[in-house]
Amino acid sequence: ALGVVGAGISTLISRIVMFAAFAILFYRSIHYRKYYVGYRRGQYNTKDILSLNKMGWMVGLQMGLETALFSISGIMIGWLGSIALAAHQIMIAISTLGFMIYYGVGAAVSVRVSNFYGRGDIVNVKRSTMAGFHIMLCLVLAACTIFFFAQDVIGILFTTSPEVISLVSSLIIILMIYQFGDALQIIYANSLRGIGDVISMAIISFIGYFLLAMPVCYICGFILNLGITGIWIGYPVGLTLTGIMLCGRYYWKLKNTSYTDNALIVRRRGVLDSGGRCAGMYYGVIATVDSYMTTVADDITRLCLGKAYAVSYASHGAGRMGQTHTEVRVYTHNKAGAVCSVGKACAAVYVRITHKLTCIADYGIAAAASGTAAYNRI
């Protein structure tokens, strides 16, 4: 038995296996083939790297601040003794189960919000957030029901110490209270990520977790002598206030975006759609011209072969069969007539090409004028 070292080794192996599984899924699965093609064609550039770092660091800071709240408060609880620390670890293990389920819903909300926000569809952005919040409330209700009826049993699953079991049972009520605040901050933090407002999210998290929750934990735990119960009181206070601030920021951002930035996004999207149609027309023109030119090339090839065959037949007739000059001339004239027919077909093809290109040019001029007018309106 390797004990704690074995647990660390197993965690490391599981992380490596997860990475390999995701890589295989991305590179081999047919469902991700279109994304893989874009990935292969993409190039590293400074602008995208800086943009991703700017957003990634802020998201990481927000998550780190929340984790730091529980870690630092865990140190405070360690000052109270081993029994309090054991009860705290059990409660953290139980609350993490609910947190991960909430966070899965929050991640889905972030994807949906970013999708609709990129389209400029603010109505469905709000609907996605509210739908996620309703789902989260149902999960909170289910979790609180389980916690309430199992509050005397949860501690027994982890330890046989009566003191720890009793302390865990007393903290379950606080755990139930802060489920709402936890769900609230997860939904609106992920919604803010979806619209790209990650800097304000990090600032609000700092205010809620460090400037509000942390002092409450210390004051209630040590100044008011409430012990571990007082420290845990800081959790629902910090999570709920942070969730309220994130909610306010989110709807304030959407209120301003819906009449300014969103209108610009919709207009630009219209211009891009027009550009896409023009690009499609351009490639259609290339395909059409290529088809015509292929036909012309085939006709010209037949023309050249016709001439060669005419001369060859005339020479052969005059040299090997002793035909008269008049017969040769008649024979050559007939072949030349066939060649002329091919030439007339080529001329007709050129006429069709000229007419087609003239129509395309007129349409291109109109499309360019329309696109310029749309861009000027932006």
C-alpha positions in Angstrom: 0.0 0.0 0.0 1.5 3.3 -1.1 -1.0 5.4 0.9 -1.0 9.1 0.0 1.7 8.6 -2.6 -0.4 6.0 -4.3 -3.3 8.4 -4.4 -1.1 11.0 -6.0 0.2 8.5 -8.6 -3.3 7.3 -9.5 -4.4 11.0 -9.9 -1.4 11.6 -12.2 -2.2 8.5 -14.3 -5.8 9.4 -14.6 -4.9 12.9 -15.9 -2.6 11.6 -18.5 -5.2 9.0 -19.7 -7.8 11.8 -19.9 -5.6 13.9 -22.0 -4.8 11.0 -24.3 -8.6 10.2 -24.6 -9.5 13.7 -25.5 -6.7 13.9 -28.1 -7.8 10.7 -29.7 -11.4 11.8 -29.7 -10.5 15.1 -31.3 -8.2 13.7 -34.0 -10.1 10.6 -34.9 -13.8 11.2 -34.3 -15.8 12.0 -37.4 -17.9 14.4 -35.3 -14.9 16.8 -34.8 -13.5 16.5 -38.3 -14.7 20.0 -39.4 -13.0 21.5 -36.3 -9.9 19.5 -36.9 -9.6 20.8 -40.5 -9.8 24.4 -39.1 -7.2 23.5 -36.5 -4.8 22.2 -39.1 -5.3 25.3 -41.3 -4.9 27.7 -38.4 -1.7 29.6 -37.6 -0.3 30.9 -34.4 -0.4 34.7 -34.2 0.4 37.2 -31.5 -3.1 38.8 -31.6 -5.0 35.6 -30.8 -2.4 34.4 -28.2 -2.7 37.8 -26.3 -6.5 37.7 -26.5 -6.7 34.2 -25.2 -4.2 34.9 -22.4 -6.1 38.0 -21.4 -9.3 36.1 -21.0 -7.7 32.9 -19.6 -5.8 34.7 -16.9 -9.0 36.5 -15.7 -11.0 33.3 -15.7 -8.2 31.5 -13.8 -8.0 34.4 -11.3 -11.8 34.2 -10.7 -11.7 30.5 -10.0 -8.5 30.9 -7.9 -10.1 33.5 -5.7 -13.0 31.2 -5.0 -10.7 28.3 -4.2 -8.5 30.6 -2.1 -11.5 31.5 0.1 -12.0 27.8 1.1 -8.3 27.1 1.4 -7.5 30.1 3.7 -10.6 29.5 5.8 -9.4 25.9 6.1 -6.3 27.2 7.6 -8.3 29.2 10.1 -10.3 26.1 11.0 -7.1 24.2 11.6 -6.4 26.7 14.4 -9.5 25.3 16.1 -8.2 21.8 16.3 -8.2 18.4 14.5 -11.9 17.7 15.1 -13.0 20.9 13.5 -10.6 20.4 10.6 -11.8 16.8 10.1 -15.5 18.0 10.0 -14.5 20.8 7.6 -12.8 18.3 5.2 -15.9 16.1 5.2 -18.1 19.1 4.4 -15.9 20.2 1.6 -16.0 16.7 0.1 -19.8 16.7 0.2 -20.2 20.3 -1.1 -17.8 19.6 -4.0 -20.2 17.0 -5.4 -22.9 19.6 -5.7 -20.5 22.2 -7.0 -19.3 20.0 -9.9 -22.9 19.3 -11.0 -23.7 23.0 -10.9 -20.5 23.9 -12.7 -21.4 21.4 -15.5 -24.7 23.3 -16.1 -22.8 26.6 -15.9 -20.4 25.5 -18.6 -23.3 24.6 -20.8 -24.9 28.0 -20.2 -21.6 29.7 -21.1 -21.5 27.8 -24.5 -25.1 28.7 -25.3 -24.7 32.3 -24.3 -21.5 32.8 -26.3 -23.1 31.2 -29.3 -26.1 33.5 -29.3 -24.0 36.5 -28.3 -21.8 36.0 -31.3 -24.9 36.0 -33.5 -26.1 39.3 -31.9 -29.2 37.5 -30.5 -29.6 39.2 -27.1 -33.1 37.8 -26.5 -31.8 34.2 -26.6 -28.8 35.1 -24.6 -31.1 36.1 -21.8 -33.3 33.1 -22.3 -30.3 30.7 -22.1 -29.1 32.3 -18.8 -32.6 32.1 -17.3 -33.1 28.5 -18.5 -29.8 27.5 -16.9 -30.8 29.3 -13.7 -34.1 27.4 -13.5 -32.3 24.1 -14.0 -29.9 25.1 -11.3 -32.7 25.9 -8.9 -34.1 22.4 -9.4 -30.7 20.9 -8.7 -30.3 23.0 -5.6 -33.7 21.9 -4.3 -32.8 18.2 -5.0 -29.4 18.6 -3.2 -30.9 20.4 -0.2 -33.5 17.7 0.1 -30.8 15.0 0.2 -28.7 17.0 2.7 -31.6 17.6 5.0 -32.8 14.0 5.3 -29.2 12.6 5.4 -27.6 15.1 7.7 -27.3 12.5 10.5 -25.9 9.9 8.1 -23.3 11.8 6.1 -20.7 12.0 8.9 -21.0 8.2 9.5 -19.8 7.6 5.9 -16.5 9.2 6.6 -15.6 8.6 10.3 -16.6 6.8 13.5 -15.7 9.8 15.7 -18.9 11.0 17.5 -17.5 14.6 17.9 -16.8 14.9 14.1 -20.2 13.3 13.2 -22.0 15.7 15.5 -20.1 18.7 14.1 -20.9 17.7 10.5 -24.6 17.4 11.3 -24.6 21.0 12.7 -22.9 22.3 9.5 -25.3 20.7 7.1 -27.9 23.5 7.6 -25.3 26.1 6.6 -24.3 24.0 3.6 -28.0 24.0 2.5 -28.2 27.8 2.8 -25.2 28.5 0.7 -26.3 26.2 -2.2 -28.4 29.0 -3.6 -25.6 31.5 -3.5 -23.2 29.0 -5.0 -25.6 28.3 -7.9 -26.2 32.0 -8.4 -22.6 32.9 -8.8 -21.8 29.9 -11.0 -24.6 30.8 -13.5 -23.8 34.4 -13.8 -20.0 34.0 -13.8 -20.3 31.6 -16.7 -22.8 33.9 -18.5 -20.2 36.7 -18.2 -17.6 34.4 -19.6 -20.0 33.8 -22.5 -20.2 37.4 -23.4 -16.4 37.9 -22.8 -16.7 40.2 -19.8 -14.1 38.4 -17.7 -12.2 41.3 -16.2 -15.3 42.6 -14.2 -16.0 39.0 -13.2 -12.5 38.7 -11.6 -12.9 42.1 -9.9 -16.3 41.2 -8.4 -15.0 37.8 -7.2 -12.1 39.6 -5.4 -14.6 41.9 -3.7 -17.0 39.1 -2.8 -14.6 36.5 -1.6 -11.7 38.5 -0.1 -13.2 41.8 1.0 -16.5 40.5 2.2 -16.5 36.7 2.8 -13.0 36.4 4.4 -13.6 39.1 7.0 -17.0 37.6 7.9 -15.3 34.2 8.4 -12.7 35.6 10.7 -15.1 37.9 12.7 -17.8 35.2 13.2 -15.3 32.5 13.9 -12.9 34.2 16.3 -14.1 37.6 17.4 -17.7 36.3 18.0 -16.3 32.9 19.2 -18.7 30.9 17.0 -15.9 28.6 16.0 -16.2 26.5 12.8 -19.9 27.4 12.5 -19.0 31.1 12.4 -16.3 30.5 9.8 -18.8 28.6 7.6 -21.3 31.5 8.0 -18.9 33.5 5.8 -19.5 31.1 2.9 -23.2 31.8 2.1 -22.6 35.5 2.7 -19.7 35.7 0.3 -21.2 33.4 -2.4 -24.6 35.1 -2.3 -23.3 38.6 -2.5 -20.9 37.7 -5.2 -23.7 36.1 -7.2 -25.9 39.2 -6.8 -23.1 41.4 -8.0 -22.3 39.2 -11.0 -26.0 39.1 -11.8 -26.2 42.9 -11.7 -23.1 43.3 -13.9 -24.5 40.8 -16.4 -27.8 42.5 -17.0 -26.2 45.9 -17.0 -23.8 44.7 -19.7 -26.6 43.3 -21.8 -28.7 46.4 -21.4 -26.0 48.5 -23.0 -24.9 45.9 -25.5 -28.5 45.4 -26.9 -28.7 49.0 -28.2 -25.1 49.8 -29.1 -22.6 47.0 -29.7 -25.2 44.5 -30.6 -26.6 46.7 -33.3 -23.1 47.0 -34.7 -22.7 43.3 -34.6 -25.9 42.7 -36.5 -24.9 45.2 -39.2 -21.5 43.8 -39.6 -23.0 40.3 -39.8 -25.2 41.5 -42.6 -22.2 42.9 -44.5 -20.3 39.6 -43.9 -23.3 37.7 -45.2 -23.3 39.9 -48.3 -19.6 39.2 -48.7 -20.2 35.5 -48.3 -22.7 35.6 -51.1 -20.3 37.6 -53.3 -17.6 35.1 -52.6 -20.0 32.3 -53.5 -20.8 34.1 -56.7 -17.1 34.6 -57.4 -16.4 30.9 -57.1 -19.4 30.1 -59.2 -18.1 32.3 -61.9 -14.7 30.5 -61.8 -16.4 27.2 -62.1 -18.6 28.4 -65.0 -15.7 29.9 -66.9 -13.6 26.9 -66.2 -16.3 24.7 -67.7 -16.6 26.9 -70.8 -12.9 27.0 -71.3 -12.7 23.3 -71.0 -15.3 23.0 -73.8 -13.3 25.5 -75.9 -10.1 23.5 -75.3 -11.8 20.4 -76.4 -13.2 22.0 -79.6 -9.8 23.5 -80.4 -8.2 20.1 -80.0 -10.7 18.7 -82.4 -10.0 21.5 -84.8 -6.3 20.9 -84.8 -6.9 17.1 -85.2 -9.3 17.8 -88.1 -6.7 19.9 -89.9 -4.0 17.2 -89.3 -6.4 14.5 -90.5 -7.3 16.5 -93.6 -3.7 17.0 -94.7 -2.9 13.4 -93.8 -5.8 12.0 -95.8 -5.0 14.3 -98.8 -1.3 13.3 -98.8 -2.2 9.6 -98.4 -4.8 9.8 -101.2 -2.4 11.5 -103.6 0.6 9.4 -102.9 -0.7 5.9 -102.4 -3.8 5.7 -104.4 -2.9 7.9 -107.4 -5.9 10.2 -107.0 -6.0 13.2 -109.4 -5.4 16.7 -108.3 -9.1 17.5 -108.5 -10.2 14.6 -106.4 -7.6 15.5 -103.8 -9.0 19.1 -103.8 -12.6 17.9 -103.4 -11.6 15.5 -100.6 -9.6 18.3 -98.8 -12.5 20.7 -99.3 -14.9 18.3 -97.5 -12.5 17.9 -94.6 -12.1 21.6 -94.4 -15.9 21.9 -94.3 -15.9 19.7 -91.2 -13.2 21.7 -89.7 -15.2 24.9 -90.4 -18.1 23.4 -88.5 -15.9 22.9 -85.5 -14.6 26.4 -85.8 -18.2 27.8 -85.9 -18.9 25.8 -82.7 -15.9 27.3 -81.0 -17.0 30.8 -82.1 -20.5 30.1 -80.5 -18.8 29.1 -77.3 -16.8 32.3 -77.2 -19.9 34.3 -77.7 -21.6 32.6 -74.8 -18.6 33.2 -72.6 -18.5 36.9 -73.5 -22.2 37.2 -72.7 -21.8 35.4 -69.4 -18.9 37.5 -68.3 -20.7 40.7 -69.2 -23.7 39.6 -67.0 -21.3 38.7 -64.2 -19.5 42.1 -64.4 -22.8 43.9 -64.2 -23.8 41.9 -61.1 -20.4 42.4 -59.5 -20.6 46.1 -59.9 -24.1 46.1 -58.2 -22.9 43.9 -55.4 -19.8 46.1 -54.8 -22.0 49.2 -54.6 -24.4 47.5 -52.2 -21.6 46.3 -50.0 -20.0 49.8 -49.9 -23.3 51.4 -48.9 -23.8 48.8 -46.1 -20.3 49.4 -44.8 -20.8 53.2 -44.9 -24.0 52.9 -42.9 -22.0 51.1 -40.1 
